[in-house]
Amino acid sequence: MLTAALHARMEGILHHVQSGFEHPAGAYWVPRRLGGSAPTIEEATEMDRRETELRHHR
């Protein structure tokens, strides 16, 4: 319960800080929820998995 409350508070702080910056539409470094094209956590995890797999097959 405390962990969930801490997570929610930290996420609120992050969103507040992010709102003070410009978010160029489609920019690779801007989160999707803000109009950018940065990969989602799930996509990034899959990209990491594929990269690791490629390294092991060299």
Predicted model as a PDB file, atoms N, CA, C, CB and O in Angstrom, pLDDT in the B-factor column:
MODEL        1                                                                  
ATOM      1  N   MET A   1       0.819  -1.184   0.000  1.00 90.00           N  
ATOM      2  CA  MET A   1       0.000   0.000   0.000  1.00 90.00           C  
ATOM      3  C   MET A   1       0.870   1.258   0.000  1.00 90.00           C  
ATOM      4  CB  MET A   1      -0.935  -0.007   1.200  1.00 90.00           C  
ATOM      5  O   MET A   1       0.610   2.194  -0.756  1.00 90.00           O  
ATOM      6  N   LEU A   2       1.879   1.279   0.829  1.00 95.00           N  
ATOM      7  CA  LEU A   2       2.794   2.411   0.866  1.00 95.00           C  
ATOM      8  C   LEU A   2       3.543   2.543  -0.455  1.00 95.00           C  
ATOM      9  CB  LEU A   2       3.783   2.262   2.026  1.00 95.00           C  
ATOM     10  O   LEU A   2       3.764   3.649  -0.948  1.00 95.00           O  
ATOM     11  N   THR A   3       3.933   1.400  -1.025  1.00 97.00           N  
ATOM     12  CA  THR A   3       4.646   1.423  -2.304  1.00 97.00           C  
ATOM     13  C   THR A   3       3.773   2.039  -3.388  1.00 97.00           C  
ATOM     14  CB  THR A   3       5.078   0.002  -2.712  1.00 97.00           C  
ATOM     15  O   THR A   3       4.254   2.857  -4.172  1.00 97.00           O  
ATOM     16  N   ALA A   4       2.514   1.666  -3.446  1.00 96.00           N  
ATOM     17  CA  ALA A   4       1.597   2.208  -4.448  1.00 96.00           C  
ATOM     18  C   ALA A   4       1.414   3.710  -4.258  1.00 96.00           C  
ATOM     19  CB  ALA A   4       0.239   1.495  -4.374  1.00 96.00           C  
ATOM     20  O   ALA A   4       1.363   4.454  -5.237  1.00 96.00           O  
ATOM     21  N   ALA A   5       1.316   4.159  -3.019  1.00 96.00           N  
ATOM     22  CA  ALA A   5       1.158   5.590  -2.745  1.00 96.00           C  
ATOM     23  C   ALA A   5       2.415   6.353  -3.166  1.00 96.00           C  
ATOM     24  CB  ALA A   5       0.863   5.828  -1.244  1.00 96.00           C  
ATOM     25  O   ALA A   5       2.328   7.439  -3.740  1.00 96.00           O  
ATOM     26  N   LEU A   6       3.570   5.779  -2.879  1.00 97.00           N  
ATOM     27  CA  LEU A   6       4.835   6.409  -3.269  1.00 97.00           C  
ATOM     28  C   LEU A   6       4.935   6.486  -4.789  1.00 97.00           C  
ATOM     29  CB  LEU A   6       6.040   5.627  -2.690  1.00 97.00           C  
ATOM     30  O   LEU A   6       5.320   7.517  -5.339  1.00 97.00           O  
ATOM     31  N   HIS A   7       4.591   5.405  -5.457  1.00 97.00           N  
ATOM     32  CA  HIS A   7       4.619   5.374  -6.919  1.00 97.00           C  
ATOM     33  C   HIS A   7       3.701   6.457  -7.500  1.00 97.00           C  
ATOM     34  CB  HIS A   7       4.199   3.980  -7.436  1.00 97.00           C  
ATOM     35  O   HIS A   7       4.099   7.189  -8.406  1.00 97.00           O  
ATOM     36  N   ALA A   8       2.500   6.554  -6.986  1.00 97.00           N  
ATOM     37  CA  ALA A   8       1.539   7.551  -7.471  1.00 97.00           C  
ATOM     38  C   ALA A   8       2.066   8.969  -7.253  1.00 97.00           C  
ATOM     39  CB  ALA A   8       0.181   7.379  -6.762  1.00 97.00           C  
ATOM     40  O   ALA A   8       1.932   9.823  -8.130  1.00 97.00           O  
ATOM     41  N   ARG A   9       2.657   9.218  -6.106  1.00 97.00           N  
ATOM     42  CA  ARG A   9       3.201  10.549  -5.808  1.00 97.00           C  
ATOM     43  C   ARG A   9       4.361  10.886  -6.736  1.00 97.00           C  
ATOM     44  CB  ARG A   9       3.661  10.627  -4.343  1.00 97.00           C  
ATOM     45  O   ARG A   9       4.447  11.998  -7.257  1.00 97.00           O  
ATOM     46  N   MET A  10       5.252   9.919  -6.940  1.00 97.00           N  
ATOM     47  CA  MET A  10       6.402  10.145  -7.824  1.00 97.00           C  
ATOM     48  C   MET A  10       5.958  10.372  -9.266  1.00 97.00           C  
ATOM     49  CB  MET A  10       7.369   8.956  -7.756  1.00 97.00           C  
ATOM     50  O   MET A  10       6.526  11.204  -9.973  1.00 97.00           O  
ATOM     51  N   GLU A  11       4.945   9.629  -9.696  1.00 96.00           N  
ATOM     52  CA  GLU A  11       4.426   9.807 -11.046  1.00 96.00           C  
ATOM     53  C   GLU A  11       3.805  11.200 -11.200  1.00 96.00           C  
ATOM     54  CB  GLU A  11       3.387   8.712 -11.372  1.00 96.00           C  
ATOM     55  O   GLU A  11       3.962  11.842 -12.238  1.00 96.00           O  
ATOM     56  N   GLY A  12       3.110  11.656 -10.177  1.00 97.00           N  
ATOM     57  CA  GLY A  12       2.536  13.002 -10.206  1.00 97.00           C  
ATOM     58  C   GLY A  12       3.611  14.071 -10.307  1.00 97.00           C  
ATOM     59  O   GLY A  12       3.458  15.038 -11.054  1.00 97.00           O  
ATOM     60  N   ILE A  13       4.691  13.904  -9.566  1.00 97.00           N  
ATOM     61  CA  ILE A  13       5.810  14.852  -9.621  1.00 97.00           C  
ATOM     62  C   ILE A  13       6.431  14.843 -11.013  1.00 97.00           C  
ATOM     63  CB  ILE A  13       6.879  14.507  -8.550  1.00 97.00           C  
ATOM     64  O   ILE A  13       6.720  15.900 -11.574  1.00 97.00           O  
ATOM     65  N   LEU A  14       6.639  13.640 -11.576  1.00 95.00           N  
ATOM     66  CA  LEU A  14       7.206  13.523 -12.922  1.00 95.00           C  
ATOM     67  C   LEU A  14       6.348  14.260 -13.937  1.00 95.00           C  
ATOM     68  CB  LEU A  14       7.345  12.050 -13.323  1.00 95.00           C  
ATOM     69  O   LEU A  14       6.868  15.028 -14.747  1.00 95.00           O  
ATOM     70  N   HIS A  15       5.042  14.037 -13.903  1.00 94.00           N  
ATOM     71  CA  HIS A  15       4.146  14.686 -14.862  1.00 94.00           C  
ATOM     72  C   HIS A  15       4.167  16.199 -14.684  1.00 94.00           C  
ATOM     73  CB  HIS A  15       2.714  14.156 -14.705  1.00 94.00           C  
ATOM     74  O   HIS A  15       4.117  16.940 -15.666  1.00 94.00           O  
ATOM     75  N   HIS A  16       4.238  16.652 -13.460  1.00 96.00           N  
ATOM     76  CA  HIS A  16       4.304  18.095 -13.205  1.00 96.00           C  
ATOM     77  C   HIS A  16       5.582  18.689 -13.801  1.00 96.00           C  
ATOM     78  CB  HIS A  16       4.241  18.381 -11.686  1.00 96.00           C  
ATOM     79  O   HIS A  16       5.540  19.731 -14.455  1.00 96.00           O  
ATOM     80  N   VAL A  17       6.698  18.033 -13.576  1.00 95.00           N  
ATOM     81  CA  VAL A  17       7.975  18.526 -14.108  1.00 95.00           C  
ATOM     82  C   VAL A  17       7.965  18.488 -15.633  1.00 95.00           C  
ATOM     83  CB  VAL A  17       9.157  17.690 -13.561  1.00 95.00           C  
ATOM     84  O   VAL A  17       8.412  19.437 -16.276  1.00 95.00           O  
ATOM     85  N   GLN A  18       7.465  17.414 -16.212  1.00 93.00           N  
ATOM     86  CA  GLN A  18       7.425  17.290 -17.667  1.00 93.00           C  
ATOM     87  C   GLN A  18       6.548  18.357 -18.306  1.00 93.00           C  
ATOM     88  CB  GLN A  18       6.926  15.914 -18.059  1.00 93.00           C  
ATOM     89  O   GLN A  18       6.801  18.765 -19.439  1.00 93.00           O  
ATOM     90  N   SER A  19       5.533  18.810 -17.604  1.00 92.00           N  
ATOM     91  CA  SER A  19       4.632  19.811 -18.180  1.00 92.00           C  
ATOM     92  C   SER A  19       5.322  21.153 -18.386  1.00 92.00           C  
ATOM     93  CB  SER A  19       3.418  19.994 -17.288  1.00 92.00           C  
ATOM     94  O   SER A  19       4.808  22.008 -19.107  1.00 92.00           O  
ATOM     95  N   GLY A  20       6.474  21.346 -17.764  1.00 94.00           N  
ATOM     96  CA  GLY A  20       7.206  22.598 -17.922  1.00 94.00           C  
ATOM     97  C   GLY A  20       8.142  22.639 -19.117  1.00 94.00           C  
ATOM     98  O   GLY A  20       8.845  23.630 -19.314  1.00 94.00           O  
ATOM     99  N   PHE A  21       8.163  21.575 -19.919  1.00 94.00           N  
ATOM    100  CA  PHE A  21       9.055  21.505 -21.068  1.00 94.00           C  
ATOM    101  C   PHE A  21       8.259  21.402 -22.359  1.00 94.00           C  
ATOM    102  CB  PHE A  21      10.008  20.317 -20.936  1.00 94.00           C  
ATOM    103  O   PHE A  21       7.107  20.968 -22.361  1.00 94.00           O  
ATOM    104  N   GLU A  22       8.893  21.811 -23.467  1.00 94.00           N  
ATOM    105  CA  GLU A  22       8.279  21.635 -24.776  1.00 94.00           C  
ATOM    106  C   GLU A  22       8.393  20.172 -25.168  1.00 94.00           C  
ATOM    107  CB  GLU A  22       8.944  22.553 -25.844  1.00 94.00           C  
ATOM    108  O   GLU A  22       9.342  19.486 -24.789  1.00 94.00           O  
ATOM    109  N   HIS A  23       7.426  19.709 -25.924  1.00 94.00           N  
ATOM    110  CA  HIS A  23       7.414  18.320 -26.378  1.00 94.00           C  
ATOM    111  C   HIS A  23       7.172  18.300 -27.877  1.00 94.00           C  
ATOM    112  CB  HIS A  23       6.330  17.488 -25.630  1.00 94.00           C  
ATOM    113  O   HIS A  23       6.029  18.191 -28.320  1.00 94.00           O  
ATOM    114  N   PRO A  24       8.253  18.407 -28.672  1.00 95.00           N  
ATOM    115  CA  PRO A  24       8.085  18.407 -30.125  1.00 95.00           C  
ATOM    116  C   PRO A  24       7.361  17.152 -30.603  1.00 95.00           C  
ATOM    117  CB  PRO A  24       9.445  18.519 -30.815  1.00 95.00           C  
ATOM    118  O   PRO A  24       7.745  16.033 -30.263  1.00 95.00           O  
ATOM    119  N   ALA A  25       6.321  17.350 -31.387  1.00 94.00           N  
ATOM    120  CA  ALA A  25       5.530  16.222 -31.895  1.00 94.00           C  
ATOM    121  C   ALA A  25       6.418  15.254 -32.657  1.00 94.00           C  
ATOM    122  CB  ALA A  25       4.387  16.719 -32.801  1.00 94.00           C  
ATOM    123  O   ALA A  25       7.183  15.651 -33.536  1.00 94.00           O  
ATOM    124  N   GLY A  26       6.306  13.981 -32.309  1.00 94.00           N  
ATOM    125  CA  GLY A  26       7.044  12.939 -33.004  1.00 94.00           C  
ATOM    126  C   GLY A  26       8.495  12.778 -32.613  1.00 94.00           C  
ATOM    127  O   GLY A  26       9.164  11.879 -33.124  1.00 94.00           O  
ATOM    128  N   ALA A  27       9.010  13.618 -31.722  1.00 96.00           N  
ATOM    129  CA  ALA A  27      10.418  13.520 -31.334  1.00 96.00           C  
ATOM    130  C   ALA A  27      10.688  12.162 -30.692  1.00 96.00           C  
ATOM    131  CB  ALA A  27      10.802  14.664 -30.362  1.00 96.00           C  
ATOM    132  O   ALA A  27       9.894  11.671 -29.890  1.00 96.00           O  
ATOM    133  N   TYR A  28      11.816  11.568 -31.058  1.00 94.00           N  
ATOM    134  CA  TYR A  28      12.135  10.211 -30.596  1.00 94.00           C  
ATOM    135  C   TYR A  28      12.325  10.124 -29.088  1.00 94.00           C  
ATOM    136  CB  TYR A  28      13.382   9.716 -31.283  1.00 94.00           C  
ATOM    137  O   TYR A  28      12.201   9.043 -28.513  1.00 94.00           O  
ATOM    138  N   TRP A  29      12.619  11.232 -28.449  1.00 92.00           N  
ATOM    139  CA  TRP A  29      12.895  11.228 -27.007  1.00 92.00           C  
ATOM    140  C   TRP A  29      11.689  11.642 -26.167  1.00 92.00           C  
ATOM    141  CB  TRP A  29      14.054  12.150 -26.705  1.00 92.00           C  
ATOM    142  O   TRP A  29      11.744  11.613 -24.937  1.00 92.00           O  
ATOM    143  N   VAL A  30      10.609  12.023 -26.827  1.00 94.00           N  
ATOM    144  CA  VAL A  30       9.411  12.459 -26.111  1.00 94.00           C  
ATOM    145  C   VAL A  30       8.486  11.257 -25.911  1.00 94.00           C  
ATOM    146  CB  VAL A  30       8.679  13.603 -26.888  1.00 94.00           C  
ATOM    147  O   VAL A  30       8.210  10.530 -26.865  1.00 94.00           O  
ATOM    148  N   PRO A  31       7.998  11.037 -24.673  1.00 91.00           N  
ATOM    149  CA  PRO A  31       7.083   9.920 -24.431  1.00 91.00           C  
ATOM    150  C   PRO A  31       5.841  10.000 -25.324  1.00 91.00           C  
ATOM    151  CB  PRO A  31       6.665   9.893 -22.959  1.00 91.00           C  
ATOM    152  O   PRO A  31       5.385  11.090 -25.670  1.00 91.00           O  
ATOM    153  N   ARG A  32       5.315   8.864 -25.684  1.00 91.00           N  
ATOM    154  CA  ARG A  32       4.124   8.815 -26.547  1.00 91.00           C  
ATOM    155  C   ARG A  32       2.962   9.580 -25.940  1.00 91.00           C  
ATOM    156  CB  ARG A  32       3.710   7.368 -26.800  1.00 91.00           C  
ATOM    157  O   ARG A  32       2.220  10.254 -26.655  1.00 91.00           O  
ATOM    158  N   ARG A  33       2.797   9.481 -24.626  1.00 90.00           N  
ATOM    159  CA  ARG A  33       1.653  10.143 -24.000  1.00 90.00           C  
ATOM    160  C   ARG A  33       1.730  11.654 -24.133  1.00 90.00           C  
ATOM    161  CB  ARG A  33       1.564   9.762 -22.535  1.00 90.00           C  
ATOM    162  O   ARG A  33       0.743  12.354 -23.903  1.00 90.00           O  
ATOM    163  N   LEU A  34       2.914  12.162 -24.508  1.00 93.00           N  
ATOM    164  CA  LEU A  34       3.097  13.598 -24.705  1.00 93.00           C  
ATOM    165  C   LEU A  34       3.253  13.946 -26.192  1.00 93.00           C  
ATOM    166  CB  LEU A  34       4.319  14.085 -23.920  1.00 93.00           C  
ATOM    167  O   LEU A  34       3.649  15.062 -26.529  1.00 93.00           O  
ATOM    168  N   GLY A  35       2.943  12.991 -27.079  1.00 93.00           N  
ATOM    169  CA  GLY A  35       2.971  13.255 -28.518  1.00 93.00           C  
ATOM    170  C   GLY A  35       4.258  12.880 -29.224  1.00 93.00           C  
ATOM    171  O   GLY A  35       4.411  13.161 -30.413  1.00 93.00           O  
ATOM    172  N   GLY A  36       5.178  12.259 -28.526  1.00 95.00           N  
ATOM    173  CA  GLY A  36       6.435  11.862 -29.144  1.00 95.00           C  
ATOM    174  C   GLY A  36       6.383  10.446 -29.687  1.00 95.00           C  
ATOM    175  O   GLY A  36       5.324   9.819 -29.739  1.00 95.00           O  
ATOM    176  N   SER A  37       7.544   9.957 -30.088  1.00 95.00           N  
ATOM    177  CA  SER A  37       7.603   8.613 -30.655  1.00 95.00           C  
ATOM    178  C   SER A  37       8.537   7.687 -29.879  1.00 95.00           C  
ATOM    179  CB  SER A  37       8.046   8.686 -32.097  1.00 95.00           C  
ATOM    180  O   SER A  37       8.951   6.649 -30.397  1.00 95.00           O  
ATOM    181  N   ALA A  38       8.872   8.055 -28.640  1.00 95.00           N  
ATOM    182  CA  ALA A  38       9.714   7.177 -27.813  1.00 95.00           C  
ATOM    183  C   ALA A  38       8.998   5.853 -27.615  1.00 95.00           C  
ATOM    184  CB  ALA A  38      10.043   7.836 -26.434  1.00 95.00           C  
ATOM    185  O   ALA A  38       7.773   5.819 -27.493  1.00 95.00           O  
ATOM    186  N   PRO A  39       9.756   4.757 -27.583  1.00 95.00           N  
ATOM    187  CA  PRO A  39       9.100   3.457 -27.380  1.00 95.00           C  
ATOM    188  C   PRO A  39       8.457   3.366 -25.999  1.00 95.00           C  
ATOM    189  CB  PRO A  39      10.108   2.317 -27.559  1.00 95.00           C  
ATOM    190  O   PRO A  39       8.921   3.971 -25.032  1.00 95.00           O  
ATOM    191  N   THR A  40       7.392   2.602 -25.941  1.00 92.00           N  
ATOM    192  CA  THR A  40       6.754   2.332 -24.654  1.00 92.00           C  
ATOM    193  C   THR A  40       7.676   1.414 -23.850  1.00 92.00           C  
ATOM    194  CB  THR A  40       5.331   1.686 -24.843  1.00 92.00           C  
ATOM    195  O   THR A  40       8.638   0.872 -24.394  1.00 92.00           O  
ATOM    196  N   ILE A  41       7.391   1.241 -22.585  1.00 92.00           N  
ATOM    197  CA  ILE A  41       8.178   0.330 -21.751  1.00 92.00           C  
ATOM    198  C   ILE A  41       8.160  -1.072 -22.358  1.00 92.00           C  
ATOM    199  CB  ILE A  41       7.632   0.302 -20.298  1.00 92.00           C  
ATOM    200  O   ILE A  41       9.191  -1.742 -22.418  1.00 92.00           O  
ATOM    201  N   GLU A  42       6.992  -1.508 -22.801  1.00 94.00           N  
ATOM    202  CA  GLU A  42       6.869  -2.839 -23.386  1.00 94.00           C  
ATOM    203  C   GLU A  42       7.708  -2.959 -24.657  1.00 94.00           C  
ATOM    204  CB  GLU A  42       5.402  -3.152 -23.691  1.00 94.00           C  
ATOM    205  O   GLU A  42       8.394  -3.962 -24.861  1.00 94.00           O  
ATOM    206  N   GLU A  43       7.653  -1.942 -25.503  1.00 95.00           N  
ATOM    207  CA  GLU A  43       8.443  -1.965 -26.735  1.00 95.00           C  
ATOM    208  C   GLU A  43       9.941  -1.937 -26.430  1.00 95.00           C  
ATOM    209  CB  GLU A  43       8.066  -0.778 -27.633  1.00 95.00           C  
ATOM    210  O   GLU A  43      10.717  -2.663 -27.052  1.00 95.00           O  
ATOM    211  N   ALA A  44      10.339  -1.112 -25.487  1.00 95.00           N  
ATOM    212  CA  ALA A  44      11.752  -1.032 -25.120  1.00 95.00           C  
ATOM    213  C   ALA A  44      12.251  -2.358 -24.548  1.00 95.00           C  
ATOM    214  CB  ALA A  44      11.975   0.094 -24.106  1.00 95.00           C  
ATOM    215  O   ALA A  44      13.370  -2.784 -24.834  1.00 95.00           O  
ATOM    216  N   THR A  45      11.418  -3.001 -23.744  1.00 97.00           N  
ATOM    217  CA  THR A  45      11.775  -4.307 -23.191  1.00 97.00           C  
ATOM    218  C   THR A  45      11.971  -5.321 -24.304  1.00 97.00           C  
ATOM    219  CB  THR A  45      10.698  -4.794 -22.214  1.00 97.00           C  
ATOM    220  O   THR A  45      12.925  -6.098 -24.275  1.00 97.00           O  
ATOM    221  N   GLU A  46      11.083  -5.322 -25.277  1.00 97.00           N  
ATOM    222  CA  GLU A  46      11.196  -6.240 -26.411  1.00 97.00           C  
ATOM    223  C   GLU A  46      12.444  -5.923 -27.240  1.00 97.00           C  
ATOM    224  CB  GLU A  46       9.933  -6.163 -27.295  1.00 97.00           C  
ATOM    225  O   GLU A  46      13.138  -6.835 -27.687  1.00 97.00           O  
ATOM    226  N   MET A  47      12.728  -4.642 -27.445  1.00 96.00           N  
ATOM    227  CA  MET A  47      13.939  -4.252 -28.178  1.00 96.00           C  
ATOM    228  C   MET A  47      15.188  -4.755 -27.454  1.00 96.00           C  
ATOM    229  CB  MET A  47      14.002  -2.713 -28.347  1.00 96.00           C  
ATOM    230  O   MET A  47      16.110  -5.274 -28.083  1.00 96.00           O  
ATOM    231  N   ASP A  48      15.214  -4.599 -26.139  1.00 97.00           N  
ATOM    232  CA  ASP A  48      16.344  -5.089 -25.339  1.00 97.00           C  
ATOM    233  C   ASP A  48      16.474  -6.602 -25.441  1.00 97.00           C  
ATOM    234  CB  ASP A  48      16.180  -4.677 -23.870  1.00 97.00           C  
ATOM    235  O   ASP A  48      17.580  -7.130 -25.560  1.00 97.00           O  
ATOM    236  N   ARG A  49      15.344  -7.297 -25.396  1.00 97.00           N  
ATOM    237  CA  ARG A  49      15.361  -8.754 -25.488  1.00 97.00           C  
ATOM    238  C   ARG A  49      15.948  -9.202 -26.821  1.00 97.00           C  
ATOM    239  CB  ARG A  49      13.945  -9.322 -25.313  1.00 97.00           C  
ATOM    240  O   ARG A  49      16.787 -10.102 -26.866  1.00 97.00           O  
ATOM    241  N   ARG A  50      15.499  -8.562 -27.919  1.00 96.00           N  
ATOM    242  CA  ARG A  50      16.011  -8.918 -29.247  1.00 96.00           C  
ATOM    243  C   ARG A  50      17.496  -8.616 -29.379  1.00 96.00           C  
ATOM    244  CB  ARG A  50      15.237  -8.175 -30.328  1.00 96.00           C  
ATOM    245  O   ARG A  50      18.246  -9.405 -29.955  1.00 96.00           O  
ATOM    246  N   GLU A  51      17.920  -7.474 -28.846  1.00 96.00           N  
ATOM    247  CA  GLU A  51      19.334  -7.104 -28.901  1.00 96.00           C  
ATOM    248  C   GLU A  51      20.193  -8.118 -28.137  1.00 96.00           C  
ATOM    249  CB  GLU A  51      19.540  -5.688 -28.324  1.00 96.00           C  
ATOM    250  O   GLU A  51      21.260  -8.513 -28.607  1.00 96.00           O  
ATOM    251  N   THR A  52      19.731  -8.526 -26.980  1.00 96.00           N  
ATOM    252  CA  THR A  52      20.455  -9.526 -26.183  1.00 96.00           C  
ATOM    253  C   THR A  52      20.525 -10.848 -26.944  1.00 96.00           C  
ATOM    254  CB  THR A  52      19.770  -9.731 -24.802  1.00 96.00           C  
ATOM    255  O   THR A  52      21.568 -11.503 -26.970  1.00 96.00           O  
ATOM    256  N   GLU A  53      19.425 -11.231 -27.553  1.00 94.00           N  
ATOM    257  CA  GLU A  53      19.389 -12.470 -28.322  1.00 94.00           C  
ATOM    258  C   GLU A  53      20.377 -12.417 -29.484  1.00 94.00           C  
ATOM    259  CB  GLU A  53      17.970 -12.734 -28.843  1.00 94.00           C  
ATOM    260  O   GLU A  53      21.083 -13.391 -29.743  1.00 94.00           O  
ATOM    261  N   LEU A  54      20.430 -11.300 -30.174  1.00 93.00           N  
ATOM    262  CA  LEU A  54      21.370 -11.156 -31.291  1.00 93.00           C  
ATOM    263  C   LEU A  54      22.817 -11.270 -30.815  1.00 93.00           C  
ATOM    264  CB  LEU A  54      21.156  -9.809 -32.000  1.00 93.00           C  
ATOM    265  O   LEU A  54      23.639 -11.898 -31.482  1.00 93.00           O  
ATOM    266  N   ARG A  55      23.133 -10.677 -29.683  1.00 92.00           N  
ATOM    267  CA  ARG A  55      24.492 -10.743 -29.148  1.00 92.00           C  
ATOM    268  C   ARG A  55      24.888 -12.164 -28.800  1.00 92.00           C  
ATOM    269  CB  ARG A  55      24.621  -9.860 -27.921  1.00 92.00           C  
ATOM    270  O   ARG A  55      26.052 -12.535 -28.946  1.00 92.00           O  
ATOM    271  N   HIS A  56      23.946 -12.958 -28.344  1.00 91.00           N  
ATOM    272  CA  HIS A  56      24.241 -14.332 -27.953  1.00 91.00           C  
ATOM    273  C   HIS A  56      24.389 -15.263 -29.160  1.00 91.00           C  
ATOM    274  CB  HIS A  56      23.149 -14.851 -27.037  1.00 91.00           C  
ATOM    275  O   HIS A  56      24.943 -16.355 -29.037  1.00 91.00           O  
ATOM    276  N   HIS A  57      23.895 -14.833 -30.324  1.00 84.00           N  
ATOM    277  CA  HIS A  57      23.979 -15.679 -31.516  1.00 84.00           C  
ATOM    278  C   HIS A  57      25.110 -15.277 -32.461  1.00 84.00           C  
ATOM    279  CB  HIS A  57      22.671 -15.637 -32.259  1.00 84.00           C  
ATOM    280  O   HIS A  57      25.178 -15.769 -33.587  1.00 84.00           O  
ATOM    281  N   ARG A  58      25.977 -14.409 -32.022  1.00 75.00           N  
ATOM    282  CA  ARG A  58      27.111 -14.001 -32.886  1.00 75.00           C  
ATOM    283  C   ARG A  58      28.228 -14.957 -32.770  1.00 75.00           C  
ATOM    284  CB  ARG A  58      27.606 -12.614 -32.541  1.00 75.00           C  
ATOM    285  O   ARG A  58      29.260 -14.782 -33.417  1.00 75.00           O  
TER     286      ARG A  58                                                      
ENDMDL                                                                          
END                                                                             
